[in-house]
Amino acid sequence: MLLYEHPLSSYAQKIKIALREKGVPFTAELPESFGTGRDAGPFAAANPRTEVPVLLDGDVTLFESTVILEYVEERWPEPPLLPAEPAARAFARLTEEVCDTQYEAVNWGFGEVLWFRRATGDLAAHLRAQAAAQTAVLQGWLSERLGAAAWFGGAGFGWADAAAAPMVNRSVHYGLGPAPGTPLARWHARVSARPAVAATFAEFDAAAARMAEAPDLYTSGGRRREYRDHRLDWMIRSGGIEVVLAGLHDGNVRFSWPAPLAEPVPG
């Protein structure tokens, strides 16, 4: 079984955690064309959006992380990640939904400044401050859902933990983690100690250590960052419209399929 992924992708991390928790062997591969937007090759054939993760299991090809997670849960039901009760299952899915949209967008936006240097000076400081404030709000929301429980699903690790772990861990990497000693900080320590999560986070750390070279890949035009839905929303509403316009001018941002690659803006 092949998983197209990138170690920094929170969506791919979620799937790797689930597969490892269930003891399902897989081969992880970073697509050669990842980040280029090219519509040719095996990766684009498997996912016209050219986004990770993509799961290839025999004749089955799936993209979109929640769809993949549903497939993994049904294909390998033990140990279950979703609880048995309908309300608890909905609770887990809702936690995942907010992590995959609002939380991922904030992490992504901070990364645009930290790793890809899309902004400098006052604009960079402003975007960092926006990300820090919004991260605190989202961690407060997660803390309320966690309550006094050991896991988001209650007594055992589950679906919501797999979804939230990559998001909170990236905040920790950014220096925006939950305050020490809080229930969410203790949960992060607890989840990080699980073998499936520890292996996934180790891959994240190794990839993050190589991000010093990332800006050159994108300023050269060899790669184009995808500015889509909740990410584009975050950048604009947080005051980064200049970042978007500069990316369009320089031709190093792209939008979601089936939109064409962004071309440099004349002038």
Secondary structure, 3 states (H helix, E strand, C coil): CEEECCCCCHHHHHHHHHHHHCCCCCEEECCCCCCCCCCCCHHHHHCCCCCCCEEEECCEEEECHHHHHHHHHHHCCCCCCCCCCHHHHHHHHHHHHHHHHHHHHHHHHHHHHHCCCCCCHHHHHHHHHHHHHHHHHHHHHHHHHHCCCCECCECCCCHHHHHHHHHHHHHHHHCCCCCCCCHHHHHHHHHHCCHHHHHHHHHHHHHHCCHHHHHHHHHCCCCCEECCHHHHHHHHHCCCHHHHHHHHHHCCEECCCCCCCCCCCCC
